[in-house]
């Protein structure tokens, strides 16, 4: 363990093979981060000088592998790391992308099934540009309420 290291609340530091984690000077590890140096046997985890690990980040290596977080690297909140991060690299938090409209709010649904049946998937296909001579494609019909409910039932089961 280096000098001037900050480790936040509820951080999980490798406890089965603590010798497999090296934390150098000036490292900051935010709350609830998870550092694992063993999945399928002990590996080695090296966090170099002045690296920053964001809240709820997960850094995991496996047996006989060394995973290195480079000097001055910044890992965003909630990021999962399973391979080396170069020095001074910034890995931002993953973007939250909506996937459906919730027609029945979770707080109003009596069951999880009712909530799931109220989800209407968003159309994620990019719209291609049309040339003026190409006729417009036929309008896509929205799935019926029954089709959505059948799909939600199959997901809930």
BATINU-355619 format. One line per 5 residues: number of its first residue (from 1); their letters; for each residue x, y, z of N, C-alpha, C. Coordinates in steps of 0.2 Angstrom, whole numbers, padded with zeros to 4 digits, always signed. Example, Ala and Ser with C-alpha at 12.3 -4.5 7.8 and 13.67 -1.06 7.14 Angstrom:
1 = as = +0066,-0028,+0039,+0062,-0022,+0039,+0066,-0016,+0039 | +0064,-0011,+0035,+0068,-0005,+0036,+0064,+0000,+0039;
***
This chain:
1 = xxxxx = +0004,-0006,+0000,+0000,+0000,+0000,+0005,+0006,+0000 | +0003,+0011,-0005,+0007,+0017,-0006,+0005,+0022,-0001 | +0008,+0028,-0001,+0007,+0033,+0003,+0001,+0038,+0000 | -0002,+0042,+0004,-0007,+0046,+0002,-0013,+0043,-0002 | -0015,+0037,+0000,-0020,+0033,-0003,-0026,+0034,+0000;
6 = xxxxx = -0032,+0035,-0003,-0038,+0036,-0001,-0043,+0030,-0003 | -0046,+0027,+0002,-0050,+0021,+0001,-0057,+0023,+0004 | -0062,+0024,+0000,-0069,+0026,+0002,-0073,+0020,+0006 | -0078,+0022,+0009,-0083,+0017,+0012,-0085,+0012,+0008 | -0086,+0006,+0011,-0089,+0000,+0008,-0085,-0003,+0002;
11 = xxxxx = -0078,-0001,+0002,-0074,-0004,-0004,-0073,-0011,-0002 | -0073,-0015,-0007,-0071,-0022,-0006,-0064,-0023,-0009 | -0059,-0025,-0005,-0053,-0026,-0007,-0051,-0033,-0007 | -0048,-0036,-0012,-0047,-0043,-0012,-0045,-0046,-0005 | -0049,-0051,-0003,-0048,-0053,+0004,-0045,-0060,+0004;
16 = xxxxx = -0046,-0064,-0001,-0043,-0071,-0001,-0036,-0071,-0003 | -0034,-0066,-0007,-0027,-0066,-0009,-0024,-0059,-0009 | -0024,-0056,-0003,-0023,-0049,-0002,-0016,-0047,-0005 | -0011,-0051,-0005,-0004,-0050,-0007,-0005,-0049,-0015 | -0010,-0051,-0018,-0011,-0050,-0025,-0013,-0043,-0028;
21 = xxxxx = -0014,-0039,-0023,-0016,-0032,-0025,-0010,-0027,-0023 | -0008,-0023,-0028,-0003,-0018,-0026,-0006,-0011,-0028 | -0006,-0007,-0023,-0009,+0000,-0023,-0004,+0005,-0022 | -0002,+0009,-0027,+0004,+0013,-0027,+0002,+0020,-0024 | +0006,+0025,-0023,+0005,+0031,-0020,+0000,+0035,-0024;
26 = xxxxx = -0004,+0039,-0020,-0009,+0044,-0022,-0015,+0041,-0025 | -0016,+0035,-0025,-0022,+0032,-0028,-0028,+0033,-0024 | -0034,+0035,-0027,-0040,+0036,-0024,-0045,+0031,-0026 | -0048,+0027,-0021,-0053,+0022,-0023,-0060,+0024,-0020 | -0065,+0026,-0024,-0071,+0028,-0021,-0075,+0023,-0018;
31 = xxxxx = -0081,+0025,-0015,-0085,+0021,-0011,-0088,+0015,-0015 | -0088,+0010,-0012,-0092,+0004,-0015,-0088,+0001,-0021 | -0082,+0003,-0022,-0078,+0000,-0028,-0077,-0008,-0026 | -0076,-0012,-0031,-0074,-0019,-0030,-0067,-0020,-0033 | -0062,-0023,-0030,-0056,-0025,-0032,-0055,-0032,-0031;
36 = xxxxx = -0055,-0036,-0036,-0054,-0044,-0036,-0048,-0046,-0040 | -0044,-0050,-0036,-0038,-0052,-0040,-0039,-0060,-0040 | -0044,-0063,-0040,-0045,-0070,-0040,-0052,-0071,-0043 | -0052,-0074,-0049,-0058,-0077,-0052,-0054,-0083,-0056 | -0056,-0089,-0053,-0052,-0095,-0056,-0045,-0095,-0054;
41 = xxxxx = -0043,-0094,-0048,-0037,-0094,-0045,-0034,-0086,-0045 | -0028,-0086,-0041,-0026,-0079,-0040,-0022,-0076,-0046 | -0024,-0070,-0047,-0020,-0066,-0052,-0016,-0060,-0048 | -0015,-0055,-0052,-0011,-0049,-0049,-0015,-0043,-0051 | -0016,-0038,-0047,-0019,-0032,-0048,-0015,-0026,-0046;
46 = xxxxx = -0013,-0022,-0051,-0008,-0017,-0050,-0012,-0010,-0051 | -0012,-0006,-0046,-0015,+0001,-0047,-0010,+0006,-0046 | -0008,+0009,-0052,-0002,+0013,-0052,-0003,+0020,-0049 | +0002,+0024,-0048,+0002,+0030,-0045,-0004,+0035,-0048 | -0007,+0038,-0043,-0012,+0044,-0044,-0018,+0041,-0049;
51 = xxxxx = -0019,+0035,-0049,-0025,+0033,-0052,-0031,+0034,-0048 | -0037,+0035,-0051,-0043,+0036,-0048,-0048,+0031,-0050 | -0051,+0028,-0045,-0056,+0022,-0046,-0063,+0025,-0044 | -0068,+0026,-0048,-0074,+0029,-0047,-0079,+0025,-0043 | -0084,+0027,-0040,-0089,+0024,-0036,-0092,+0018,-0039;
56 = xxxxx = -0093,+0012,-0036,-0096,+0006,-0038,-0092,+0003,-0045 | -0086,+0005,-0046,-0082,+0002,-0051,-0080,-0005,-0049 | -0080,-0010,-0054,-0078,-0016,-0053,-0071,-0018,-0057 | -0066,-0020,-0053,-0060,-0021,-0057,-0058,-0029,-0055 | -0058,-0033,-0060,-0057,-0040,-0058,-0052,-0043,-0063;
61 = xxxxx = -0048,-0047,-0061,-0043,-0051,-0065,-0044,-0059,-0063 | -0041,-0063,-0067,-0042,-0070,-0066,-0035,-0073,-0065 | -0035,-0080,-0063,-0029,-0083,-0061,-0023,-0082,-0066 | -0017,-0082,-0064,-0011,-0081,-0068,-0011,-0075,-0073 | -0015,-0070,-0072,-0015,-0064,-0076,-0014,-0058,-0071;
66 = xxxxx = -0010,-0053,-0074,-0009,-0047,-0071,-0013,-0042,-0075 | -0017,-0038,-0071,-0021,-0032,-0073,-0018,-0026,-0070 | -0017,-0021,-0075,-0014,-0015,-0073,-0018,-0009,-0074 | -0019,-0005,-0069,-0023,+0002,-0070,-0017,+0007,-0071 | -0016,+0010,-0076,-0010,+0014,-0077,-0010,+0020,-0073;
71 = xxxxx = -0004,+0023,-0073,-0003,+0029,-0069,-0007,+0035,-0071 | -0011,+0038,-0066,-0015,+0044,-0068,-0022,+0042,-0071 | -0023,+0035,-0072,-0029,+0034,-0076,-0035,+0035,-0072 | -0041,+0037,-0075,-0047,+0038,-0071,-0053,+0034,-0074 | -0055,+0030,-0069,-0061,+0025,-0070,-0067,+0028,-0068;
76 = xxxxx = -0072,+0029,-0072,-0079,+0032,-0070,-0083,+0027,-0065 | -0088,+0030,-0063,-0093,+0027,-0059,-0096,+0021,-0062 | -0096,+0015,-0059,-0100,+0009,-0062,-0097,+0006,-0068 | -0091,+0008,-0069,-0087,+0005,-0075,-0084,-0002,-0073 | -0085,-0007,-0077,-0082,-0014,-0076,-0076,-0015,-0080;
81 = xxxxx = -0070,-0016,-0076,-0064,-0017,-0080,-0061,-0024,-0079 | -0059,-0027,-0085,-0057,-0034,-0085,-0050,-0034,-0089 | -0047,-0029,-0091,-0041,-0029,-0095,-0037,-0022,-0093 | -0031,-0022,-0095,-0027,-0017,-0093,-0030,-0010,-0096 | -0028,-0005,-0092,-0030,+0002,-0093,-0024,+0006,-0094;
86 = xxxxx = -0023,+0009,-0100,-0016,+0013,-0101,-0016,+0019,-0096 | -0010,+0021,-0095,-0008,+0027,-0091,-0012,+0033,-0094 | -0015,+0037,-0089,-0019,+0043,-0091,-0025,+0042,-0095 | -0027,+0036,-0096,-0034,+0035,-0099,-0040,+0037,-0095 | -0045,+0039,-0098,-0051,+0041,-0095,-0056,+0036,-0097;
91 = xxxxx = -0059,+0032,-0093,-0065,+0028,-0095,-0071,+0030,-0092 | -0075,+0034,-0095,-0081,+0036,-0092,-0087,+0031,-0091 | -0091,+0033,-0086,-0097,+0029,-0085,-0101,+0027,-0091 | -0104,+0021,-0091,-0108,+0020,-0096,-0114,+0024,-0097 | -0116,+0026,-0103,-0122,+0030,-0104,-0129,+0026,-0102;
96 = xxxxx = -0133,+0029,-0099,-0140,+0026,-0098,-0144,+0027,-0104 | -0146,+0022,-0108,-0150,+0022,-0114,-0157,+0019,-0113 | -0162,+0023,-0114,-0169,+0020,-0113,-0170,+0015,-0118 | -0174,+0009,-0116,-0175,+0004,-0120,-0183,+0003,-0121 | -0187,+0006,-0117,-0194,+0005,-0118,-0198,+0011,-0114;
101 = xxxxx = -0204,+0011,-0116,-0208,+0016,-0112,-0212,+0012,-0107 | -0212,+0014,-0101,-0216,+0011,-0096,-0223,+0014,-0095 | -0228,+0010,-0098,-0235,+0013,-0098,-0238,+0012,-0091 | -0235,+0007,-0087,-0238,+0006,-0081,-0232,+0008,-0076 | -0232,+0013,-0072,-0227,+0015,-0068,-0225,+0009,-0063;
106 = xxxxx = -0219,+0008,-0062,-0217,+0003,-0057,-0220,+0004,-0050 | -0221,+0010,-0048,-0224,+0011,-0041,-0232,+0010,-0041 | -0235,+0009,-0047,-0242,+0008,-0047,-0244,+0001,-0049 | -0239,-0003,-0052,-0240,-0010,-0054,-0241,-0014,-0047 | -0246,-0019,-0048,-0247,-0023,-0042,-0242,-0029,-0042;
111 = xxxxx = -0240,-0031,-0048,-0235,-0036,-0048,-0229,-0034,-0054 | -0224,-0038,-0054,-0219,-0037,-0058,-0221,-0039,-0065 | -0226,-0044,-0066,-0228,-0045,-0072,-0233,-0040,-0075 | -0236,-0036,-0071,-0240,-0031,-0073,-0236,-0025,-0076 | -0231,-0024,-0072,-0226,-0019,-0075,-0223,-0021,-0082;
116 = xxxxx = -0220,-0027,-0082,-0217,-0030,-0088,-0222,-0029,-0094 | -0229,-0031,-0093,-0233,-0031,-0098,-0235,-0024,-0101 | -0233,-0019,-0096,-0234,-0012,-0098,-0228,-0009,-0102 | -0223,-0013,-0103,-0217,-0010,-0107,-0218,-0010,-0114 | -0217,-0005,-0117,-0217,-0004,-0125,-0210,-0003,-0127;
121 = xxxxx = -0207,-0008,-0131,-0200,-0007,-0133,-0200,-0001,-0138 | -0194,+0003,-0137,-0193,+0008,-0142,-0190,+0006,-0148 | -0192,+0009,-0154,-0189,+0007,-0160,-0182,+0010,-0161 | -0177,+0005,-0161,-0170,+0007,-0161,-0166,+0007,-0167 | -0170,+0005,-0173,-0167,+0005,-0179,-0166,+0012,-0182;
126 = xxxxx = -0160,+0014,-0184,-0159,+0021,-0187,-0163,+0021,-0194 | -0165,+0027,-0195,-0169,+0028,-0201,-0164,+0030,-0207 | -0165,+0027,-0212,-0160,+0028,-0218,-0163,+0034,-0222 | -0158,+0038,-0224,-0161,+0043,-0229,-0164,+0040,-0235 | -0169,+0043,-0237,-0172,+0041,-0244,-0171,+0046,-0249;
131 = xxxxx = -0170,+0044,-0255,-0169,+0048,-0261,-0176,+0050,-0263 | -0176,+0056,-0267,-0183,+0058,-0269,-0186,+0053,-0274 | -0183,+0049,-0277,-0186,+0045,-0282,-0188,+0038,-0279 | -0185,+0036,-0273,-0187,+0030,-0270,-0194,+0031,-0266 | -0199,+0027,-0267,-0205,+0028,-0263,-0204,+0026,-0256;
136 = xxxxx = -0208,+0030,-0252,-0207,+0028,-0245,-0210,+0021,-0243 | -0206,+0018,-0238,-0209,+0011,-0236,-0216,+0012,-0233 | -0219,+0006,-0233,-0226,+0006,-0230,-0225,+0007,-0223 | -0229,+0011,-0220,-0229,+0012,-0212,-0229,+0006,-0208 | -0224,+0006,-0204,-0224,+0000,-0199,-0230,+0000,-0194;
141 = xxxxx = -0233,-0006,-0194,-0239,-0006,-0189,-0236,-0007,-0182 | -0238,-0003,-0177,-0237,-0005,-0170,-0239,-0011,-0168 | -0236,-0015,-0164,-0239,-0021,-0161,-0245,-0020,-0157 | -0250,-0024,-0158,-0256,-0023,-0154,-0254,-0024,-0147 | -0259,-0022,-0143,-0258,-0022,-0135,-0258,-0030,-0133;
146 = xxxxx = -0261,-0034,-0137,-0261,-0041,-0135,-0254,-0044,-0137 | -0251,-0042,-0142,-0245,-0044,-0144,-0239,-0042,-0139 | -0240,-0036,-0137,-0235,-0033,-0131,-0236,-0037,-0125 | -0243,-0039,-0123,-0244,-0043,-0117,-0241,-0050,-0118 | -0242,-0053,-0123,-0239,-0060,-0124,-0232,-0060,-0124;
151 = xxxxx = -0229,-0055,-0127,-0221,-0054,-0126,-0219,-0053,-0119 | -0223,-0049,-0115,-0221,-0047,-0108,-0222,-0054,-0104 | -0227,-0058,-0105,-0228,-0064,-0102,-0223,-0069,-0103 | -0220,-0069,-0109,-0215,-0074,-0110,-0208,-0072,-0107 | -0207,-0065,-0106,-0201,-0063,-0103,-0202,-0064,-0095;
156 = xx = -0208,-0063,-0093,-0209,-0063,-0085,-0209,-0071,-0083 | -0210,-0075,-0088,-0210,-0082,-0086,-0203,-0085,-0086;
***
